[in-house]
């Protein structure tokens, strides 16, 4: 699946389809929806979320195959080594494939971070996004974390 000069990236917030930074991934190959094998906590920083370690939730997101230029653009957007740190993590796709992908993890917790509360089903829901998909707010249709560590768990 991986070709020379490309990497897998796992995205869980504003880079997902339907969100405001997804344009950076339009030339990349969407692989699948996936969940992290490790657990994190997710916080809202206003117009985007951040994950920190250690945590309580597997994070649901999307995996893309990106070229070196796109990875460098993502490093710039995320403030790699300044605001976030890019970690290679294990994820499992909804079809059960195990992959290793880069994910951006917040370097330091901040006092203004609001924890995104879990829903009764154990899923953590994303922040409110002004962008709409098919007439629904992205908040209504994009969940980004699960208290269960099973691929394909309904969100």
N, CA, C and O atoms as a GROMACS GRO file, in nm:
protein
  620
    1UNK      N    1   0.082  -0.119   0.000
    1UNK     CA    2   0.000   0.000   0.000
    1UNK      C    3   0.087   0.125   0.000
    1UNK      O    4   0.064   0.216  -0.080
    2UNK      N    5   0.186   0.132   0.088
    2UNK     CA    6   0.272   0.250   0.095
    2UNK      C    7   0.370   0.247  -0.022
    2UNK      O    8   0.431   0.144  -0.051
    3UNK      N    9   0.384   0.361  -0.088
    3UNK     CA   10   0.478   0.371  -0.199
    3UNK      C   11   0.597   0.456  -0.158
    3UNK      O   12   0.590   0.530  -0.061
    4UNK      N   13   0.704   0.445  -0.234
    4UNK     CA   14   0.828   0.520  -0.208
    4UNK      C   15   0.798   0.669  -0.196
    4UNK      O   16   0.729   0.726  -0.280
    5UNK      N   17   0.851   0.732  -0.092
    5UNK     CA   18   0.836   0.876  -0.075
    5UNK      C   19   0.703   0.920  -0.018
    5UNK      O   20   0.670   1.038  -0.024
    6UNK      N   21   0.625   0.826   0.038
    6UNK     CA   22   0.498   0.862   0.099
    6UNK      C   23   0.492   0.812   0.243
    6UNK      O   24   0.567   0.723   0.282
    7UNK      N   25   0.402   0.870   0.319
    7UNK     CA   26   0.378   0.832   0.457
    7UNK      C   27   0.228   0.827   0.481
    7UNK      O   28   0.151   0.889   0.408
    8UNK      N   29   0.188   0.754   0.583
    8UNK     CA   30   0.049   0.752   0.628
    8UNK      C   31   0.034   0.857   0.738
    8UNK      O   32   0.122   0.872   0.823
    9UNK      N   33  -0.078   0.929   0.735
    9UNK     CA   34  -0.110   1.029   0.837
    9UNK      C   35  -0.250   1.002   0.887
    9UNK      O   36  -0.342   0.980   0.808
   10UNK      N   37  -0.267   1.004   1.018
   10UNK     CA   38  -0.396   0.988   1.083
   10UNK      C   39  -0.442   1.128   1.128
   10UNK      O   40  -0.371   1.195   1.202
   11UNK      N   41  -0.562   1.170   1.083
   11UNK     CA   42  -0.614   1.302   1.120
   11UNK      C   43  -0.744   1.285   1.197
   11UNK      O   44  -0.822   1.193   1.168
   12UNK      N   45  -0.769   1.372   1.295
   12UNK     CA   46  -0.885   1.356   1.383
   12UNK      C   47  -0.964   1.483   1.402
   12UNK      O   48  -1.062   1.483   1.477
   13UNK      N   49  -0.927   1.592   1.338
   13UNK     CA   50  -0.996   1.718   1.361
   13UNK      C   51  -1.019   1.796   1.234
   13UNK      O   52  -1.087   1.749   1.143
   14UNK      N   53  -0.962   1.914   1.228
   14UNK     CA   54  -0.990   2.007   1.119
   14UNK      C   55  -0.936   1.962   0.984
   14UNK      O   56  -0.966   2.025   0.882
   15UNK      N   57  -0.856   1.856   0.979
   15UNK     CA   58  -0.805   1.803   0.852
   15UNK      C   59  -0.896   1.695   0.794
   15UNK      O   60  -0.876   1.652   0.680
   16UNK      N   61  -0.997   1.650   0.870
   16UNK     CA   62  -1.089   1.548   0.818
   16UNK      C   63  -1.178   1.605   0.709
   16UNK      O   64  -1.195   1.727   0.697
   17UNK      N   65  -1.234   1.515   0.630
   17UNK     CA   66  -1.329   1.555   0.526
   17UNK      C   67  -1.441   1.638   0.587
   17UNK      O   68  -1.496   1.604   0.691
   18UNK      N   69  -1.473   1.749   0.519
   18UNK     CA   70  -1.581   1.834   0.565
   18UNK      C   71  -1.539   1.944   0.660
   18UNK      O   72  -1.621   2.028   0.697
   19UNK      N   73  -1.414   1.945   0.702
   19UNK     CA   74  -1.367   2.046   0.796
   19UNK      C   75  -1.274   2.146   0.726
   19UNK      O   76  -1.228   2.123   0.615
   20UNK      N   77  -1.248   2.257   0.794
   20UNK     CA   78  -1.186   2.373   0.731
   20UNK      C   79  -1.041   2.358   0.685
   20UNK      O   80  -0.998   2.439   0.604
   21UNK      N   81  -0.966   2.262   0.730
   21UNK     CA   82  -0.828   2.245   0.683
   21UNK      C   83  -0.810   2.126   0.590
   21UNK      O   84  -0.698   2.093   0.552
   22UNK      N   85  -0.920   2.062   0.553
   22UNK     CA   86  -0.911   1.943   0.468
   22UNK      C   87  -0.849   1.972   0.331
   22UNK      O   88  -0.795   1.882   0.267
   23UNK      N   89  -0.856   2.096   0.286
   23UNK     CA   90  -0.799   2.131   0.155
   23UNK      C   91  -0.653   2.089   0.142
   23UNK      O   92  -0.606   2.062   0.031
   24UNK      N   93  -0.580   2.083   0.254
   24UNK     CA   94  -0.440   2.040   0.249
   24UNK      C   95  -0.424   1.894   0.208
   24UNK      O   96  -0.315   1.852   0.170
   25UNK      N   97  -0.532   1.816   0.215
   25UNK     CA   98  -0.524   1.673   0.185
   25UNK      C   99  -0.594   1.635   0.055
   25UNK      O  100  -0.606   1.516   0.024
   26UNK      N  101  -0.639   1.732  -0.022
   26UNK     CA  102  -0.716   1.699  -0.143
   26UNK      C  103  -0.633   1.628  -0.249
   26UNK      O  104  -0.690   1.558  -0.333
   27UNK      N  105  -0.501   1.642  -0.248
   27UNK     CA  106  -0.416   1.571  -0.343
   27UNK      C  107  -0.361   1.440  -0.285
   27UNK      O  108  -0.283   1.370  -0.350
   28UNK      N  109  -0.403   1.407  -0.163
   28UNK     CA  110  -0.358   1.285  -0.096
   28UNK      C  111  -0.462   1.175  -0.114
   28UNK      O  112  -0.577   1.202  -0.152
   29UNK      N  113  -0.420   1.052  -0.088
   29UNK     CA  114  -0.510   0.937  -0.104
   29UNK      C  115  -0.575   0.902   0.029
   29UNK      O  116  -0.508   0.871   0.127
   30UNK      N  117  -0.708   0.907   0.031
   30UNK     CA  118  -0.782   0.863   0.148
   30UNK      C  119  -0.770   0.711   0.157
   30UNK      O  120  -0.796   0.641   0.059
   31UNK      N  121  -0.730   0.661   0.274
   31UNK     CA  122  -0.714   0.516   0.293
   31UNK      C  123  -0.838   0.456   0.357
   31UNK      O  124  -0.898   0.364   0.302
   32UNK      N  125  -0.877   0.508   0.475
   32UNK     CA  126  -0.992   0.452   0.546
   32UNK      C  127  -1.016   0.531   0.673
   32UNK      O  128  -0.931   0.609   0.715
   33UNK      N  129  -1.131   0.510   0.732
   33UNK     CA  130  -1.159   0.557   0.867
   33UNK      C  131  -1.089   0.460   0.960
   33UNK      O  132  -1.083   0.340   0.933
   34UNK      N  133  -1.035   0.510   1.071
   34UNK     CA  134  -0.959   0.424   1.162
   34UNK      C  135  -0.972   0.477   1.305
   34UNK      O  136  -1.019   0.588   1.328
   35UNK      N  137  -0.928   0.393   1.399
   35UNK     CA  138  -0.918   0.432   1.539
   35UNK      C  139  -0.778   0.404   1.588
   35UNK      O  140  -0.712   0.311   1.544
   36UNK      N  141  -0.734   0.487   1.682
   36UNK     CA  142  -0.603   0.465   1.743
   36UNK      C  143  -0.610   0.341   1.831
   36UNK      O  144  -0.714   0.312   1.890
   37UNK      N  145  -0.500   0.269   1.839
   37UNK     CA  146  -0.492   0.156   1.932
   37UNK      C  147  -0.464   0.206   2.073
   37UNK      O  148  -0.515   0.150   2.170
   38UNK      N  149  -0.384   0.311   2.084
   38UNK     CA  150  -0.354   0.372   2.214
   38UNK      C  151  -0.466   0.468   2.252
   38UNK      O  152  -0.547   0.509   2.169
   39UNK      N  153  -0.469   0.503   2.379
   39UNK     CA  154  -0.574   0.593   2.430
   39UNK      C  155  -0.516   0.733   2.456
   39UNK      O  156  -0.401   0.750   2.496
   40UNK      N  157  -0.601   0.831   2.431
   40UNK     CA  158  -0.565   0.971   2.444
   40UNK      C  159  -0.682   1.044   2.511
   40UNK      O  160  -0.789   0.986   2.525
   41UNK      N  161  -0.662   1.169   2.551
   41UNK     CA  162  -0.771   1.258   2.587
   41UNK      C  163  -0.777   1.365   2.480
   41UNK      O  164  -0.675   1.404   2.424
   42UNK      N  165  -0.897   1.414   2.454
   42UNK     CA  166  -0.918   1.516   2.351
   42UNK      C  167  -0.976   1.640   2.415
   42UNK      O  168  -1.065   1.633   2.500
   43UNK      N  169  -0.924   1.754   2.373
   43UNK     CA  170  -0.968   1.883   2.425
   43UNK      C  171  -1.006   1.973   2.308
   43UNK      O  172  -0.954   1.959   2.198
   44UNK      N  173  -1.097   2.066   2.335
   44UNK     CA  174  -1.133   2.166   2.236
   44UNK      C  175  -1.048   2.290   2.258
   44UNK      O  176  -1.035   2.339   2.370
   45UNK      N  177  -0.990   2.340   2.150
   45UNK     CA  178  -0.916   2.466   2.155
   45UNK      C  179  -0.990   2.570   2.072
   45UNK      O  180  -0.928   2.661   2.015
   46UNK      N  181  -1.120   2.558   2.064
   46UNK     CA  182  -1.200   2.653   1.989
   46UNK      C  183  -1.237   2.598   1.854
   46UNK      O  184  -1.333   2.522   1.841
   47UNK      N  185  -1.161   2.635   1.751
   47UNK     CA  186  -1.194   2.591   1.615
   47UNK      C  187  -1.127   2.460   1.576
   47UNK      O  188  -1.137   2.418   1.461
   48UNK      N  189  -1.059   2.396   1.669
   48UNK     CA  190  -0.996   2.267   1.641
   48UNK      C  191  -0.972   2.193   1.772
   48UNK      O  192  -0.965   2.254   1.878
   49UNK      N  193  -0.960   2.060   1.764
   49UNK     CA  194  -0.932   1.981   1.884
   49UNK      C  195  -0.782   1.954   1.897
   49UNK      O  196  -0.704   1.978   1.805
   50UNK      N  197  -0.746   1.903   2.012
   50UNK     CA  198  -0.608   1.858   2.035
   50UNK      C  199  -0.616   1.732   2.120
   50UNK      O  200  -0.703   1.719   2.206
   51UNK      N  201  -0.526   1.638   2.094
   51UNK     CA  202  -0.518   1.519   2.178
   51UNK      C  203  -0.391   1.525   2.261
   51UNK      O  204  -0.289   1.580   2.219
   52UNK      N  205  -0.399   1.466   2.381
   52UNK     CA  206  -0.286   1.461   2.472
   52UNK      C  207  -0.274   1.319   2.527
   52UNK      O  208  -0.370   1.241   2.524
   53UNK      N  209  -0.156   1.287   2.576
   53UNK     CA  210  -0.132   1.160   2.643
   53UNK      C  211  -0.097   1.189   2.788
   53UNK      O  212  -0.039   1.294   2.815
   54UNK      N  213  -0.129   1.102   2.880
   54UNK     CA  214  -0.208   0.981   2.863
   54UNK      C  215  -0.356   1.018   2.851
   54UNK      O  216  -0.394   1.134   2.870
   55UNK      N  217  -0.437   0.918   2.819
   55UNK     CA  218  -0.579   0.946   2.802
   55UNK      C  219  -0.667   0.826   2.825
   55UNK      O  220  -0.620   0.719   2.865
   56UNK      N  221  -0.798   0.846   2.800
   56UNK     CA  222  -0.898   0.743   2.827
   56UNK      C  223  -0.965   0.689   2.702
   56UNK      O  224  -1.038   0.590   2.709
   57UNK      N  225  -0.943   0.752   2.586
   57UNK     CA  226  -1.021   0.721   2.467
   57UNK      C  227  -0.936   0.682   2.347
   57UNK      O  228  -0.828   0.737   2.326
   58UNK      N  229  -0.984   0.587   2.270
   58UNK     CA  230  -0.931   0.564   2.137
   58UNK      C  231  -0.988   0.674   2.050
   58UNK      O  232  -1.107   0.705   2.060
   59UNK      N  233  -0.908   0.732   1.965
   59UNK     CA  234  -0.952   0.844   1.882
   59UNK      C  235  -0.989   0.793   1.745
   59UNK      O  236  -0.914   0.718   1.683
   60UNK      N  237  -1.106   0.834   1.697
   60UNK     CA  238  -1.150   0.797   1.563
   60UNK      C  239  -1.114   0.909   1.467
   60UNK      O  240  -1.132   1.026   1.497
   61UNK      N  241  -1.063   0.871   1.351
   61UNK     CA  242  -1.026   0.970   1.251
   61UNK      C  243  -1.015   0.907   1.114
   61UNK      O  244  -1.079   0.805   1.085
   62UNK      N  245  -0.934   0.968   1.029
   62UNK     CA  246  -0.916   0.922   0.892
   62UNK      C  247  -0.767   0.907   0.863
   62UNK      O  248  -0.685   0.983   0.914
   63UNK      N  249  -0.735   0.809   0.780
   63UNK     CA  250  -0.596   0.786   0.740
   63UNK      C  251  -0.579   0.825   0.594
   63UNK      O  252  -0.662   0.790   0.509
   64UNK      N  253  -0.471   0.897   0.566
   64UNK     CA  254  -0.436   0.939   0.430
   64UNK      C  255  -0.293   0.900   0.399
   64UNK      O  256  -0.207   0.897   0.487
   65UNK      N  257  -0.269   0.870   0.273
   65UNK     CA  258  -0.133   0.851   0.224
   65UNK      C  259  -0.090   0.985   0.165
   65UNK      O  260  -0.155   1.036   0.074
   66UNK      N  261   0.019   1.041   0.218
   66UNK     CA  262   0.063   1.174   0.177
   66UNK      C  263   0.206   1.169   0.126
   66UNK      O  264   0.284   1.082   0.164
   67UNK      N  265   0.239   1.263   0.039
   67UNK     CA  266   0.377   1.274  -0.009
   67UNK      C  267   0.456   1.363   0.088
   67UNK      O  268   0.401   1.421   0.181
   68UNK      N  269   0.586   1.372   0.064
   68UNK     CA  270   0.676   1.448   0.153
   68UNK      C  271   0.637   1.595   0.160
   68UNK      O  272   0.645   1.656   0.267
   69UNK      N  273   0.595   1.652   0.049
   69UNK     CA  274   0.556   1.794   0.047
   69UNK      C  275   0.433   1.817   0.135
   69UNK      O  276   0.429   1.913   0.212
   70UNK      N  277   0.334   1.730   0.124
   70UNK     CA  278   0.214   1.744   0.205
   70UNK      C  279   0.247   1.725   0.353
   70UNK      O  280   0.195   1.798   0.437
   71UNK      N  281   0.332   1.629   0.385
   71UNK     CA  282   0.372   1.608   0.524
   71UNK      C  283   0.441   1.733   0.579
   71UNK      O  284   0.417   1.772   0.693
   72UNK      N  285   0.526   1.795   0.499
   72UNK     CA  286   0.591   1.920   0.541
   72UNK      C  287   0.488   2.032   0.561
   72UNK      O  288   0.501   2.112   0.655
   73UNK      N  289   0.387   2.038   0.474
   73UNK     CA  290   0.280   2.138   0.490
   73UNK      C  291   0.201   2.113   0.618
   73UNK      O  292   0.163   2.208   0.687
   74UNK      N  293   0.176   1.986   0.650
   74UNK     CA  294   0.104   1.952   0.773
   74UNK      C  295   0.189   1.988   0.896
   74UNK      O  296   0.136   2.038   0.995
   75UNK      N  297   0.319   1.963   0.889
   75UNK     CA  298   0.409   2.002   0.998
   75UNK      C  299   0.401   2.152   1.023
   75UNK      O  300   0.400   2.196   1.138
   76UNK      N  301   0.395   2.230   0.917
   76UNK     CA  302   0.386   2.375   0.928
   76UNK      C  303   0.251   2.416   0.989
   76UNK      O  304   0.247   2.497   1.081
   77UNK      N  305   0.143   2.360   0.938
   77UNK     CA  306   0.009   2.391   0.990
   77UNK      C  307   0.000   2.359   1.139
   77UNK      O  308  -0.051   2.439   1.217
   78UNK      N  309   0.048   2.243   1.177
   78UNK     CA  310   0.033   2.196   1.315
   78UNK      C  311   0.140   2.250   1.410
   78UNK      O  312   0.132   2.228   1.531
   79UNK      N  313   0.239   2.320   1.357
   79UNK     CA  314   0.346   2.370   1.443
   79UNK      C  315   0.425   2.256   1.503
   79UNK      O  316   0.451   2.253   1.623
   80UNK      N  317   0.465   2.160   1.418
   80UNK     CA  318   0.538   2.043   1.466
   80UNK      C  319   0.664   2.086   1.542
   80UNK      O  320   0.742   2.167   1.494
   81UNK      N  321   0.681   2.030   1.661
   81UNK     CA  322   0.792   2.053   1.754
   81UNK      C  323   0.782   2.188   1.826
   81UNK      O  324   0.869   2.222   1.905
   82UNK      N  325   0.674   2.263   1.799
   82UNK     CA  326   0.652   2.389   1.869
   82UNK      C  327   0.521   2.381   1.948
   82UNK      O  328   0.519   2.409   2.068
   83UNK      N  329   0.412   2.344   1.880
   83UNK     CA  330   0.280   2.337   1.940
   83UNK      C  331   0.233   2.192   1.952
   83UNK      O  332   0.184   2.150   2.057
   84UNK      N  333   0.249   2.117   1.846
   84UNK     CA  334   0.220   1.974   1.842
   84UNK      C  335   0.351   1.900   1.818
   84UNK      O  336   0.451   1.958   1.777
   85UNK      N  337   0.348   1.771   1.843
   85UNK     CA  338   0.459   1.684   1.808
   85UNK      C  339   0.404   1.568   1.729
   85UNK      O  340   0.306   1.504   1.769
   86UNK      N  341   0.467   1.541   1.616
   86UNK     CA  342   0.421   1.432   1.529
   86UNK      C  343   0.474   1.299   1.585
   86UNK      O  344   0.594   1.280   1.600
   87UNK      N  345   0.381   1.208   1.617
   87UNK     CA  346   0.414   1.075   1.669
   87UNK      C  347   0.369   0.970   1.569
   87UNK      O  348   0.266   0.986   1.503
   88UNK      N  349   0.446   0.861   1.556
   88UNK     CA  350   0.400   0.747   1.476
   88UNK      C  351   0.323   0.655   1.569
   88UNK      O  352   0.373   0.613   1.673
   89UNK      N  353   0.198   0.625   1.530
   89UNK     CA  354   0.110   0.546   1.614
   89UNK      C  355   0.053   0.429   1.536
   89UNK      O  356   0.058   0.425   1.413
   90UNK      N  357  -0.002   0.334   1.609
   90UNK     CA  358  -0.072   0.221   1.548
   90UNK      C  359  -0.220   0.253   1.544
   90UNK      O  360  -0.278   0.300   1.641
   91UNK      N  361  -0.282   0.226   1.428
   91UNK     CA  362  -0.426   0.244   1.412
   91UNK      C  363  -0.484   0.118   1.349
   91UNK      O  364  -0.413   0.039   1.287
   92UNK      N  365  -0.614   0.101   1.367
   92UNK     CA  366  -0.685  -0.009   1.304
   92UNK      C  367  -0.800   0.049   1.224
   92UNK      O  368  -0.881   0.125   1.277
   93UNK      N  369  -0.806   0.013   1.096
   93UNK     CA  370  -0.911   0.067   1.010
   93UNK      C  371  -1.043  -0.004   1.036
   93UNK      O  372  -1.048  -0.107   1.103
   94UNK      N  373  -1.150   0.053   0.983
   94UNK     CA  374  -1.282  -0.008   1.001
   94UNK      C  375  -1.289  -0.145   0.935
   94UNK      O  376  -1.372  -0.228   0.974
   95UNK      N  377  -1.203  -0.170   0.836
   95UNK     CA  378  -1.200  -0.302   0.772
   95UNK      C  379  -1.107  -0.399   0.844
   95UNK      O  380  -1.090  -0.513   0.801
   96UNK      N  381  -1.045  -0.354   0.956
   96UNK     CA  382  -0.962  -0.442   1.037
   96UNK      C  383  -0.814  -0.442   1.004
   96UNK      O  384  -0.738  -0.518   1.064
   97UNK      N  385  -0.770  -0.358   0.911
   97UNK     CA  386  -0.628  -0.351   0.876
   97UNK      C  387  -0.550  -0.274   0.981
   97UNK      O  388  -0.593  -0.169   1.028
   98UNK      N  389  -0.435  -0.327   1.019
   98UNK     CA  390  -0.345  -0.259   1.113
   98UNK      C  391  -0.247  -0.174   1.032
   98UNK      O  392  -0.182  -0.224   0.940
   99UNK      N  393  -0.238  -0.047   1.067
   99UNK     CA  394  -0.147   0.045   0.999
   99UNK      C  395  -0.068   0.125   1.101
   99UNK      O  396  -0.108   0.136   1.216
  100UNK      N  397   0.045   0.180   1.056
  100UNK     CA  398   0.120   0.277   1.136
  100UNK      C  399   0.111   0.409   1.061
  100UNK      O  400   0.131   0.415   0.940
  101UNK      N  401   0.081   0.514   1.136
  101UNK     CA  402   0.061   0.645   1.074
  101UNK      C  403   0.109   0.754   1.168
  101UNK      O  404   0.116   0.735   1.289
  102UNK      N  405   0.141   0.869   1.110
  102UNK     CA  406   0.175   0.986   1.190
  102UNK      C  407   0.047   1.047   1.246
  102UNK      O  408  -0.056   1.047   1.179
  103UNK      N  409   0.054   1.100   1.370
  103UNK     CA  410  -0.055   1.175   1.430
  103UNK      C  411   0.006   1.290   1.510
  103UNK      O  412   0.112   1.274   1.570
  104UNK      N  413  -0.060   1.404   1.510
  104UNK     CA  414  -0.011   1.520   1.584
  104UNK      C  415  -0.072   1.523   1.723
  104UNK      O  416  -0.194   1.521   1.738
  105UNK      N  417   0.016   1.527   1.825
  105UNK     CA  418  -0.023   1.526   1.966
  105UNK      C  419   0.025   1.658   2.027
  105UNK      O  420   0.138   1.700   2.003
  106UNK      N  421  -0.060   1.721   2.105
  106UNK     CA  422  -0.028   1.848   2.168
  106UNK      C  423   0.091   1.831   2.264
  106UNK      O  424   0.095   1.737   2.342
  107UNK      N  425   0.185   1.923   2.255
  107UNK     CA  426   0.304   1.917   2.342
  107UNK      C  427   0.271   1.949   2.488
  107UNK      O  428   0.317   1.880   2.578
  108UNK      N  429   0.191   2.054   2.510
  108UNK     CA  430   0.162   2.098   2.647
  108UNK      C  431   0.013   2.129   2.660
  108UNK      O  432  -0.047   2.192   2.573
  109UNK      N  433  -0.045   2.084   2.772
  109UNK     CA  434  -0.183   2.122   2.803
  109UNK      C  435  -0.184   2.270   2.837
  109UNK      O  436  -0.089   2.324   2.893
  110UNK      N  437  -0.295   2.335   2.803
  110UNK     CA  438  -0.310   2.477   2.830
  110UNK      C  439  -0.430   2.499   2.921
  110UNK      O  440  -0.521   2.416   2.924
  111UNK      N  441  -0.429   2.609   2.995
  111UNK     CA  442  -0.536   2.635   3.092
  111UNK      C  443  -0.671   2.659   3.025
  111UNK      O  444  -0.774   2.634   3.087
  112UNK      N  445  -0.673   2.706   2.900
  112UNK     CA  446  -0.800   2.737   2.833
  112UNK      C  447  -0.858   2.618   2.758
  112UNK      O  448  -0.955   2.634   2.684
  113UNK      N  449  -0.802   2.500   2.776
  113UNK     CA  450  -0.849   2.383   2.702
  113UNK      C  451  -0.976   2.329   2.767
  113UNK      O  452  -0.980   2.304   2.888
  114UNK      N  453  -1.080   2.312   2.685
  114UNK     CA  454  -1.204   2.254   2.735
  114UNK      C  455  -1.213   2.108   2.696
  114UNK      O  456  -1.205   2.073   2.578
  115UNK      N  457  -1.230   2.023   2.796
  115UNK     CA  458  -1.242   1.879   2.768
  115UNK      C  459  -1.368   1.856   2.686
  115UNK      O  460  -1.474   1.912   2.716
  116UNK      N  461  -1.358   1.773   2.585
  116UNK     CA  462  -1.475   1.738   2.505
  116UNK      C  463  -1.542   1.621   2.577
  116UNK      O  464  -1.484   1.513   2.586
  117UNK      N  465  -1.664   1.642   2.628
  117UNK     CA  466  -1.727   1.538   2.711
  117UNK      C  467  -1.771   1.417   2.631
  117UNK      O  468  -1.818   1.430   2.518
  118UNK      N  469  -1.756   1.298   2.690
  118UNK     CA  470  -1.804   1.178   2.622
  118UNK      C  471  -1.957   1.177   2.620
  118UNK      O  472  -2.022   1.223   2.713
  119UNK      N  473  -2.012   1.124   2.513
  119UNK     CA  474  -2.156   1.104   2.504
  119UNK      C  475  -2.192   0.978   2.582
  119UNK      O  476  -2.103   0.900   2.614
  120UNK      N  477  -2.319   0.956   2.612
  120UNK     CA  478  -2.359   0.836   2.687
  120UNK      C  479  -2.311   0.705   2.624
  120UNK      O  480  -2.287   0.608   2.695
  121UNK      N  481  -2.297   0.702   2.490
  121UNK     CA  482  -2.253   0.578   2.425
  121UNK      C  483  -2.103   0.556   2.438
  121UNK      O  484  -2.052   0.453   2.394
  122UNK      N  485  -2.030   0.651   2.498
  122UNK     CA  486  -1.886   0.636   2.514
  122UNK      C  487  -1.807   0.703   2.403
  122UNK      O  488  -1.685   0.689   2.398
  123UNK      N  489  -1.875   0.774   2.315
  123UNK     CA  490  -1.807   0.841   2.205
  123UNK      C  491  -1.783   0.987   2.240
  123UNK      O  492  -1.870   1.052   2.297
  124UNK      N  493  -1.666   1.037   2.208
  124UNK     CA  494  -1.638   1.178   2.227
  124UNK      C  495  -1.670   1.251   2.099
  124UNK      O  496  -1.625   1.211   1.991
  125UNK      N  497  -1.746   1.356   2.108
  125UNK     CA  498  -1.790   1.428   1.989
  125UNK      C  499  -1.700   1.549   1.964
  125UNK      O  500  -1.641   1.604   2.056
  126UNK      N  501  -1.691   1.589   1.839
  126UNK     CA  502  -1.604   1.698   1.799
  126UNK      C  503  -1.660   1.835   1.837
  126UNK      O  504  -1.775   1.847   1.880
  127UNK      N  505  -1.578   1.936   1.822
  127UNK     CA  506  -1.619   2.074   1.848
  127UNK      C  507  -1.715   2.119   1.739
  127UNK      O  508  -1.728   2.052   1.636
  128UNK      N  509  -1.782   2.230   1.761
  128UNK     CA  510  -1.875   2.284   1.662
  128UNK      C  511  -1.797   2.342   1.546
  128UNK      O  512  -1.703   2.419   1.565
  129UNK      N  513  -1.836   2.304   1.426
  129UNK     CA  514  -1.771   2.351   1.305
  129UNK      C  515  -1.871   2.427   1.220
  129UNK      O  516  -1.983   2.380   1.200
  130UNK      N  517  -1.833   2.544   1.170
  130UNK     CA  518  -1.927   2.621   1.089
  130UNK      C  519  -1.951   2.562   0.951
  130UNK      O  520  -2.050   2.595   0.886
  131UNK      N  521  -1.862   2.475   0.904
  131UNK     CA  522  -1.876   2.417   0.771
  131UNK      C  523  -1.987   2.313   0.771
  131UNK      O  524  -1.999   2.236   0.866
  132UNK      N  525  -2.066   2.310   0.668
  132UNK     CA  526  -2.178   2.217   0.658
  132UNK      C  527  -2.150   2.109   0.554
  132UNK      O  528  -2.083   2.134   0.454
  133UNK      N  529  -2.201   1.989   0.581
  133UNK     CA  530  -2.193   1.879   0.486
  133UNK      C  531  -2.335   1.829   0.465
  133UNK      O  532  -2.400   1.787   0.560
  134UNK      N  533  -2.382   1.832   0.343
  134UNK     CA  534  -2.515   1.782   0.311
  134UNK      C  535  -2.622   1.840   0.403
  134UNK      O  536  -2.714   1.769   0.443
  135UNK      N  537  -2.609   1.969   0.437
  135UNK     CA  538  -2.711   2.036   0.517
  135UNK      C  539  -2.702   2.013   0.666
  135UNK      O  540  -2.780   2.072   0.741
  136UNK      N  541  -2.609   1.931   0.713
  136UNK     CA  542  -2.592   1.908   0.856
  136UNK      C  543  -2.462   1.970   0.899
  136UNK      O  544  -2.367   1.977   0.821
  137UNK      N  545  -2.455   2.018   1.023
  137UNK     CA  546  -2.328   2.070   1.068
  137UNK      C  547  -2.231   1.955   1.083
  137UNK      O  548  -2.272   1.843   1.113
  138UNK      N  549  -2.104   1.981   1.064
  138UNK     CA  550  -2.002   1.877   1.078
  138UNK      C  551  -2.006   1.820   1.219
  138UNK      O  552  -1.975   1.702   1.239
  139UNK      N  553  -2.045   1.901   1.318
  139UNK     CA  554  -2.056   1.855   1.455
  139UNK      C  555  -2.160   1.744   1.467
  139UNK      O  556  -2.145   1.654   1.550
  140UNK      N  557  -2.265   1.750   1.386
  140UNK     CA  558  -2.371   1.651   1.395
  140UNK      C  559  -2.330   1.515   1.340
  140UNK      O  560  -2.388   1.414   1.379
  141UNK      N  561  -2.232   1.511   1.250
  141UNK     CA  562  -2.204   1.385   1.182
  141UNK      C  563  -2.062   1.332   1.200
  141UNK      O  564  -2.031   1.223   1.150
  142UNK      N  565  -1.975   1.405   1.269
  142UNK     CA  566  -1.836   1.360   1.284
  142UNK      C  567  -1.805   1.336   1.431
  142UNK      O  568  -1.789   1.431   1.507
  143UNK      N  569  -1.795   1.210   1.471
  143UNK     CA  570  -1.747   1.180   1.605
  143UNK      C  571  -1.599   1.153   1.595
  143UNK      O  572  -1.550   1.109   1.490
  144UNK      N  573  -1.525   1.178   1.703
  144UNK     CA  574  -1.380   1.167   1.693
  144UNK      C  575  -1.315   1.089   1.804
  144UNK      O  576  -1.192   1.089   1.812
  145UNK      N  577  -1.389   1.022   1.888
  145UNK     CA  578  -1.323   0.940   1.988
  145UNK      C  579  -1.417   0.835   2.039
  145UNK      O  580  -1.539   0.853   2.036
  146UNK      N  581  -1.363   0.726   2.087
  146UNK     CA  582  -1.447   0.622   2.141
  146UNK      C  583  -1.384   0.566   2.266
  146UNK      O  584  -1.262   0.549   2.272
  147UNK      N  585  -1.465   0.537   2.365
  147UNK     CA  586  -1.416   0.474   2.485
  147UNK      C  587  -1.389   0.327   2.465
  147UNK      O  588  -1.333   0.262   2.554
  148UNK      N  589  -1.428   0.273   2.350
  148UNK     CA  590  -1.406   0.132   2.321
  148UNK      C  591  -1.288   0.118   2.228
  148UNK      O  592  -1.268   0.200   2.138
  149UNK      N  593  -1.210   0.016   2.248
  149UNK     CA  594  -1.090  -0.005   2.168
  149UNK      C  595  -1.116  -0.113   2.062
  149UNK      O  596  -1.040  -0.209   2.050
  150UNK      N  597  -1.225  -0.094   1.985
  150UNK     CA  598  -1.258  -0.191   1.883
  150UNK      C  599  -1.281  -0.120   1.752
  150UNK      O  600  -1.358  -0.024   1.747
  151UNK      N  601  -1.215  -0.166   1.645
  151UNK     CA  602  -1.241  -0.104   1.516
  151UNK      C  603  -1.384  -0.129   1.474
  151UNK      O  604  -1.441  -0.235   1.501
  152UNK      N  605  -1.440  -0.030   1.406
  152UNK     CA  606  -1.575  -0.046   1.353
  152UNK      C  607  -1.685  -0.026   1.455
  152UNK      O  608  -1.802  -0.048   1.424
  153UNK      N  609  -1.649   0.016   1.580
  153UNK     CA  610  -1.752   0.043   1.680
  153UNK      C  611  -1.833   0.162   1.634
  153UNK      O  612  -1.775   0.265   1.599
  154UNK      N  613  -1.965   0.153   1.632
  154UNK     CA  614  -2.046   0.266   1.586
  154UNK      C  615  -2.017   0.391   1.667
  154UNK      O  616  -2.005   0.385   1.790
  155UNK      N  617  -2.006   0.504   1.598
  155UNK     CA  618  -1.976   0.629   1.667
  155UNK      C  619  -2.101   0.708   1.693
  155UNK      O  620  -2.095   0.817   1.750
   0.00000   0.00000   0.00000
